[in-house]
Amino acid sequence: MVSTPAASSALPRLVHALFVIQLISMGAMEMSGPFWPVHLQSLGASPGVLAFAGIAVYVGPMLGVALTSTFWGKVGDRFGHKPMMVRALLGLAITQLALAFTLDVWTILALRFLQGACAGYLAPAQAYGVSAVVPAVRGRLFAYLQVSTNVGSLAGALAGGLILDHATFFWINLTAALLCALCAAAVAVLLPRRPAAGRAQGVTAIPSPAPSSSAAGDATPVKPSPWFASPVAGLLAVLGILLVARMLTQTPFAMYVRSVFAVDNWVVGLCYGLLSMGFIVSATLWARYFERLQGPDALIRMAWVAAACALLMVLAGATHSVAFFIALHFAWGVLLGATTPVLMAQISHATSGQHQGRILGVAQSTAQFSSMAGIALGGGLTQLLGLHTTYFLVAGAYACALAVIVAVLRMRRTRPGAASLAGP
């Protein structure tokens, strides 16, 4: 059905409610994020256990999400994405409450993995949001929700630090549990089971049972191809490599900045925060820009973004001016606003409305596995090759992403039937 101009020009109020809920819930989880190594060290474990736990406490939730996102996405496609959001938020609340009372390192690691496996909030929230907007503004939706996550992360880390300055780690986890429970209640009470906008657009969160092929009138019924045989496979590959490139600096970042520029910790924090700030200020603008582009045109622009990121990383690795390095990090954040949200929107466009939960779950799993790979490669390669190679490695990863984008574009030219990114 044809959407109204008003519907296509702005995000509905329901999406703004999603923004607030996601900001609060993600902020709640990030309150403990920077301080897990400090808490683990206070539990008196051996140095070897602490070295392992310091990595596993972050990788565990990511692994849990990566292994279960596709499954929860399928469940959401069948039973609705609102129940999946409530389930995920309750999972976060319960595991965070358990973590507040846990003082054993191995139990903490098990709970963190369970937290990721039971939660997985982002994929159902995105699928629910897709059903609430017209396809033309999906890029804006993904950017908006990604901005919510970044703002929540920044605010949550600050709030967690303030709590830890005046209380114990117990109160960080307890506060996070209460906030996630409140967010679950807000989703259950405030959001409709199926957004009205989704029904108006013919894009529903829950597929109709046993649709008849004759209901399409004189249109020729199209059997949906599996995701790995569609443009989605190439888009997922691009998404994965770009995230690997982004996460390569995660482990060595603080050591690199302190050793190369000999600056205080607050400068390290400022530089790290400006990367997120660049993303926040640019993501929605990039989404509006890419809304006008279709399929190959969008990927060609993405190739230019990858090339620009590679150039910035070469400059970052070569400079010895901390001011220039900080400016480059902000510019990198601005370019990152044109990557993950835009690619998620393209993946959504390439998938039918009945399978949004599944494919966004696959994308979420891809993102988590890629992030873990980037963290592991960044830590391992910089130890092997030296800290001074950090940003040149990132530049090389962006060059690989550029090569993959070119390969995907060539495959589409040779397979014109798979070139369209417009969803059925």
N, C-alpha and C positions, 0 to 999 in steps of 0.2 A: 504494500500500500504506500501511497505517497505521503511523506511526512510534511508537517506544516513548517513554514519558514522559521517560526519561533522555536520549534523543536530542534531544528537542525543548526541553529545559530548559537545555542547556549546549552550548557549542561543543566539538567534538571536539579531541583532541590534535593531529591533523593541522593544524588551523587555527592552533594555537599555534606549530607549526613554521613555518607561513607567516608568522605575525607576526614571528618572530625573523629569518627570511630577508629579509623586506621591510624591517625596521628596519635591518639591517646594510647591505643593498644601497643603500637610499635615503640612509642616513647616509654611505656611501662617496661617493655622487655629490654630496652637499651639502658635503663637505669643501672642495671648490673653489668652490662657489657664490658666497659673498660676495666672493671675492678675485680673480675674473677681471679686473675693471677694473685692479686693482693690477698683475697679471701682464702684461696687455696694454700698460700704460703703460711697463713696464720693457723692452719689446721695441723701443722707439724709433720707433714709427710717427708719422706726422704727426697734428696735432690733429684734422683733418677725418676721417681714417681712424679714429682712436681714438673720436671721437664716434659714428660709425656702428657700430664694432665693439663698443662698450660696450653697445649695445642688441641687436645681432644675436647676440652670444654667448649671450644668454639666450633670445631669440625663436627662434633657429635650431633648438634641440632641440624646443621646443614645436611648431614648424611641422612638423618631421619626424614627430613622434608624431601630430599632427592629420591628416596626409596618409596615414598608413599604418595607423592603428589598426584601421579597419574591415576592411582587407585581411587583417591578421594575425588578426583575430577570426574571419573566415571560415575561414582555414586551420586555426585551432585547433578550430573546430567539426567540421572534417572529420578531422583527424589527431590531435587531443587537445591539451589545454591545457598539460600538463606539458612536452612538447617545445617549446612556444612560450615557456614560462618559461625553459627552459635556453637557447634561442636568444637571447632578450632579454638575459639576464645575460651570456652570452658576448659579445654585441654591445657591451654596456657595458664589459666588461673589455678587449676589443681596442681600441676607440676611445679609452678612457682611457689605455691603454698608449701608443698612438700620440701622444696629446696630450702625454704626458710628454716625448717627444723632439722635439716640434714647436716651432719658434721663429719661424715666419712667421704673421703675423696672419690672412691670408686662408686659409691651410691650416687654422688653428685653427677659423675659422668654418665651413669646409667639413666638418671632422670633427665639429663640434658638431651640424650639421644631420644628418649621417650617423648620429650617435649616436642621435638621436631617431627617425630612420627605421628603423634596424635594431633598436632596442630595443623600447620599448613594453611594459614588463614588467607594469604595473599591471592592464591589461585581462585578460590571460590568468590572472594570479594571482587576480583577482576571479572570473572564470568558473570556475576550478578550485575555488575556495572554495565557490562556489554549489553545485557538484556534491557537496560533502562535508557539507552541512548540510540540515536540513529547511527548507522554505520559510518556516515561522513565524519563524525566527531570522535571516533574510537581512539584515534591518536591522542587527542586532547584528554580523553578520559584516562588513558594509561599514564600520560605525563602527569596529570593532576594527582593521581593516586601515588605515583612514584615520588612526587614532591612531598606528599603527605608523609611518606616513609622517611624521607631525608630530614624533614623538619622535626618529625618525632624522634629520630635518632639523635639529632643535635640537642633538642630540649631534654630528652631522657638522660643523656650522658651528664648534662649539667645538673639536673635534678638529683641524679644518683650521687654525684660528687658532693652536693650540698648536704644530702642525708648522711653520707658517710663521714663528713666533717663533724657532725653533731650527734650521730647515733651509730649503731652497729649495722653490719651487712644484713642481719635478720630483718631490719625494718625496710631495707630496699626491696627484698623479695616479698615481704608481706604487703607492702604498698602496691607492688606490681600485680600481685595476685588479686587484690581488691579492685584495681583499675580494670583488669581484664574481665573480671566477673561483672563489673558495671557495664563494660562494653558489650558483653554477651547479652545482658538484660536489655540494653538499648537496641541491639539488633532484633531481638525477639519481639519487643514491644513496638518499636517505631517503624520498622521497615516492613512493607507488604511482602507476602510470600512470593508473588510474581509481579514485577513492576508493570504498571499500566502502559508505559512507553514501549516496553518490549512487545506487548500484544499488538499495539497499534502499528508497529513496524514489521510484524510478522517474524520477529526474532524472539523466541521464547526461551525461558530458562529451563522449562521442562517440556520435552517433546511430547506431542500428542501420540496416544497409543495407536499402533498399527495404521499409519497413514496410507491412504489409497493412492496409487499412481495416477488414477483417473481424475483425482481431485485437482490436478494441475491444469485442467481444461485442455487446450490444444497445445500446451507446452510439452516438449519432449522430456520425459522423466530422465533424470541423470543419476546414475548410480554413483554415490560418493566414493572417490578413490581413497585408499589408505593414506594416512598422512605422510608415510615415507615415500610415496610415489607422487606426491604433489609438490607445489612450490614450498610447502612448509619445511621439508627436509633441508633445503638449501638455506632458508631463513634461520632455522635452528642452528645450522653449522656456523653461520655468520655471528649469530647471537653468542654462541659458546666461545668462539675465538676472541671476540671483543671483550667478553667478561674475563677470560684468562688474562688478556693484556691488562685489563683494569686492575686485577688482583695481584699481579706480580710484585707490586711494591708494598703489599700489605705487611709482610713479615719484616723486610729490611728497612722500611721507611724511616723510622725514628733513628736507627743507627746510622743510616746514610746521611740524613740531614745534620745530625750532631757531629759526625766525623768529617764531613766535607766542609761545612760552613762554621763549625764551632760556635753554635748558638745555644741559647737557653731553651728549656723545655717549652716555655710558653710560645716561642717562635715555631717550634715543631708542631704544637697544637694548632696554632694559627694557620699554618700552611695546610695541615690536614683538613681543618674545617673549611678553608676556602675552596677546596675541591668540591665539597658538598654544596657550598653556597653558590658556586658557579652553575652546578646542576639545577639548583632550585630556581635561580633567576632565568634560566634559559629553556627548561624543558617544555613549558607550555607554548612558548614562542616557536620552538622547533616543531612541535606537534601541529600548530596552525600552518606552518610552512609546508610540511609533508602531506597535509590533508589534500593539497591541490595536485599531488603527484600520484601516479599509478604505477604499480608493478616495476618494470625495468627502470623507469625514470627515478623512482624512489631509491632503488639500489645503486644507480649511478651516483646520486647525491651522497649516499652512504659511503661509497668508495672514496669520494672527495673528503668526507669527514675522517675516514680511517687514515688517509694520506696526511691530512693536517695533523692528526694526533701523532703519527709517526715523526713528523717534522718537529713538533713541540717536544717530544721525548728526546730526540737527538740534542736539541738545544738545552733541555734540562740536564742531560748527562754531561754536557760540555761546559756549562757555566759555573763560575765560582762566585757569582754575585747572588747573595741570598735574596735581595729585592727582586731581581730578575727571575729567580727560581720561584718565588712566591707568586709573581704575576703569571708565570707559565702554568703553575698549578691551577690558578683560578681560570685561565683560558682553557685548560684541559677539562675542568669541570663544566664549562660552558659547552664544549663539544660533546661531552658525555651525555648531555641532555638530548642529543640527537641520535642516541644509540638504542639503549634498551627499551624505552617507551615506544619509540617509532617502530622498532622491530616487533614488539609484542602486538602492536596494532596491525601490522602487516600480516603476522601469523593469524590473528583473529579474523581478518578479512578473508584469508585464504581457506577458512574453515566454515562449514555450515553451522547454523544456529543451534542445531541439536547436539553438536559435539564441542561446544565452547569449553565446557568444564574439563573434558578429557584433554584437549589440545593445549589449554592453558596450564593444565597439570603437567603435561609433557614439557612445556616450555619452562615451567618452574623447576622441574627436575634437572633439565639441561642447565639452567642458570646455577643451580646449587652445585652440581658436579663440576661445572666449569670454574666456579669460584673456588672450590676446594682444590682443583688442579692448579689454578693460578697461585694460590697461597703456598702449596707444596713446591711447585716449580720455582717460585720466587725465593723461598727460603733455601732450597737445595742449590740452585744455580748460583746465587750470590755467595754462598759459602764456598762453592767450588771455584768460581771464577773471580770472586772479589766484589766488595760493595760498589766499587767504582763502575762496574758494568751494569748496575741495576737498570738505569733508564735506557741504556742501549738495548738491553734485552726486551724492554717494553716496546721500544721502537721496532725491533724485529718481529715481535708478536703482531703489531699493527700492520706490518708489511705482509705477514701471513694472512691476516684478515682481508687485506686488500686483494691478495691473490685468490682467496676463496670467493670473494664477491665477483671478481672478473670471471672465474670459472662458472659460477652460478648463472651469470648473465649469458655466457656462451651456451650453456646447456639449454637455457630458455629459447635462445634463437634457433637451436636445432630441434627443440620440442615445443613448437608454438602452441599446441593444445594445452600445455601445462604452464603457459606464461602468465595467464591472467591471475591477478590477486583478488579479484572480486569474488566474495563468497557466494555460494549458491543462493 
